[in-house]
Amino acid sequence: MVNSVTSSVLAALQAQEQALANRAADAQTAGTAADTGPDSQTQAADPAVVYAGASAPALSGILSVQDSLNRAASISDVGISAGQTISGLLDLIREKVTAAQGATSSDQASTLNGDYQQLLQTIDQLAGSASFQGVTMLDGNSSSDLQFQADPSGDTTIGLTPQDFTTGGPILGLADTDLLGSQDDLASLLDQVNAASSGVTAQLSQMAAQSQQIQGHLGVVSQLSSALDSGAAPDLDADTARLQALQIQQALATQSQGVANQAPQALLSLFR
């Protein structure tokens, strides 16, 4: 049963990565690849402010930003999908630990431990394979935020924070554990599993908030790209451009409020 979970989960992740790769390939244009690298110091500003002062920016520059944000969105989608799967596997691990506490024979405990070890291995496989175009989000190998171009000039970037969802990482901390110990050992392990599950939930909440920020920024860029493509942008006077920027800023403020409200709810859910 655990082996079927492993194969199906990895197959689904690979299928999603291929679909996202196709989406990014369709969006490829004359613009250069998007991310500016971890050395960039400037964080993403309010999209409405970034573009309010731009006077008819070149379409190629906007398309380059669009490619960058599409890549960021794809990387984020893959990481969140794999992280949610890992969260589900931690629920299964909790069940195995609870069952081991009630095991009546060494053979039963050994069988449960075999399933437990397989689940740990699956988590590590998922954390290592959650990648898009060579960028991994969950294996703990990235020590700084991933930066992506967020305006045509390259002065503004938007970031994604990589996580470490491996069993040996600081969030899970379940490497080299088993179900063959005493009742006290199993009780302590159950506490570790609960803490790991809470940690993953909290980090997934942060990843979702960053994903929504990227999607909001991408929406603004897509609108500007459409306007430039239709030839409407050069005819906009300064007052009209400022009005449109304020309207977009108001819409993004509503989105940001929803994102901000999610964090307290995520934290409260850990105590339910």
N, C-alpha and C positions, 0 to 999 in steps of 0.2 A: 504493500500500500504506500509506504513512504517512497519507494522507488518510483511509483507512478506519479506521486506528487512532484518529485524532483524533475522528471522528464517533461511533464506537462507545463510546469512553471517555467522552466528554461526555454521550452519551445515557444510559449506565449511571449516571453520577453524578447526572444530573437525575432519573432514575427513583428512585434511592435517596433523594434529598432529598425527593421527593414522598411516598414511603412513610413516611419519618420524620415528615414534616409531618402525615400522616394519623394516625400513632401519637400524636403530641403533641396533636392536636385531640381525639382520643378521651379523652385523660387530663385535658382541661380541666375545672376545677371552679369552685366559688365562690371559691376562693382567688385572690389576686392574682398577677400574673406574678412570676417567681422571682428573677431576678438582682438583686443589690443594687448593682451597679456597681463600677467600679474604685476608688472612693474607700474601699471597705470595707477595714478593716485586720485584721479577725479571720479567721484561717484555720480550716479545718474541723478540729474535734477528733474524737476517737474517738467514733463514733456511739453505742456502748454507754454511754459516759460522759455524752454529751449528753442522752440520754433516760432514763438511770437515775434522775435526780433529778426528772424531770417527773412531776407528779401529775395523771394523767388529762388530758393536754392536749386542747384542743378539736379535734374532727375537721377543722374547716375549716382550722385552722392546719397540721395534718399534711398535708392534701391540697394546700395551697399549697406546702409543701416538696417534696411528691412531684412536682408540676408542674414546679418549679424543677429538680429533679434529672433528670427526664425530658428537659427541654430541654437540659441540660448533656450528657446521654448522647447525644442526637441530634446535637448540634454536634460532639462528639468522634468519633462514628461516621463522619460525613461527612468530617471532616478526616483521619482515619486511612485511610479508603478511598481518598481522593484522593492522600494521601501515598504509599501503597503502589503506586498506579498510576504516580506520578512516579518512584519507585524503579525500577520496571520499565522506564520510558522511558530512564532513565540507562544501563541495561544495553544498550539498543539504540543509544544514542549512543556508548557505548564500542566497539561493533561497527563503527559507521561510521568512527570515528577510526582504528581498527586497519586497516580496509579501505583507508582513504585513504593509510596508510603504505605500502601495497603497490600503489597505483594506478600503472598503466603509461602513462597518457596524461592530458592536461589535460581531455579530455572526460569520462573516467571520474571524475577528481577533482571536476569540476564537478557531475556527477550525484550523487555521494556528498554533496557539500556542500549540494545542494538538499534532500536527505533530512534531513541534519543540521539545517538551519535550520528545517525543518518540525517536527522533534521538539522543538526549543527553543521554538517557538511554541506547541506543544501543552502543554508544561509550564507556560508562563505562563497559558494559558487555564484549565488545571486549577486552578492555584493561585488564580486570581481567581474561579473559579466554585464553589469548595468552601465553600459557605455554607449556613446553615440559619436561616430566619427573619431574614435580613439580617445574620447574624453570620458573618464569614469567619475561617478559622483559618490559612490558609497564604499570604496575600498580603503579609504584612509590614506591614500598616497599623495593627495594634494593638501598642502599645508596653508594655502592662502586662497582667497576668493578667486573664482574665474571671472574675468572681465570681458565685456562685449561692447562694441561700439554702439553708442546711443544717439549720436548726432553726426551730421555730414562732416563737420570739421575734425571729428575725432577727439575733441576736448572733453566730452562727456561719456562716461561708461556706465553700464548697469551690471550688477554682480550676482553671481550664484555662489552659495557657500557649500562646498563639498562636505560630506559626512563620512563617518567610519562606522558602518553597520556590520563589520566582521565580528566573529565571535570572540576574537582576541582584542578587540578595540575597547576603548574606555566606556562606550555606551552600553555594550552588551556584557562584556567581561565573563563570558561563559566558556572560554577555551579551556581544555584539559579538565573538564568536569564530567562526572558520570553519575549513574544511579545505583552504584554498588556500595555506597557508604551506609552509615548508621542512620537511625531516625533523626538524630540531631543534624547530621550532615544533609539529609534530604530537606529538612525544614529550612536550613540555611540556604540551600540551593533554590528552594522555592522563592525565598525572599529576593535572591539575585535575579531570578527570572522575572518576577514582578517589577523590579527596578529597571531591568532591561526593557521590558515592554513599555513602561512609562517614559523612559528616555527616548525610545524610538518614536512614540506618539508625539512628544514635544518637538523633536527635530523635524518630523514630517509636517507639523504645523508651520514651522519656519520656512520649510521648502515650499509649501503651498502659498504662503504669503509672497515669497519672492517670485513665484510663478505668476501670480496675479499681477504683480507689478510689471513684469515683462509683457504680459498680455495687454495690459492697459497702455503701455508705451508703444507696443506694436500696433494697436488700434489707431493711435494718433498718426504714426508714420504711414500706415496704410491709407488713411484719409488724405494725407498730404501727397502721397504718391499718386493717388487717383486724380487729385486736382491738377497736379503737374502734367500727368499723362494726357489729360483732356485739354490742356492748354489754358485752363481757367486761371491759374495762379498769377500769371503776369498781369492780369487785368485787375487784381485786387488792390485797392488803395490801402494806405496804412491803417485807417480807421476800421475798415472791414476786416483786415487781418487781425487786428487786436481784438475785435469782437469775437471772431471765430476762436481765437486762442483762449479767451475768457470762457467761452461756452465749453470748450474741451476741458479746460482746467476745472470747471464746475462739475463736469461729468466724472473726471478722475477723482475729485475730492469725495464724491459719493462712493466710488469704488474703494478708495482708501479707507473710508469709515467702516465699510463692511469687512475689509481685511483686518483692521484694528480690533474690531469686535470679535473676531474669530479667536485671537490669542487667549483672552481671558476664559472663553468657553472651553478651549482646549485644555487649559490648566485646571479648570474646575472639574473637567471630566476625569482627571487623574484621581480625584478624591471620591468619586462615586462608587 
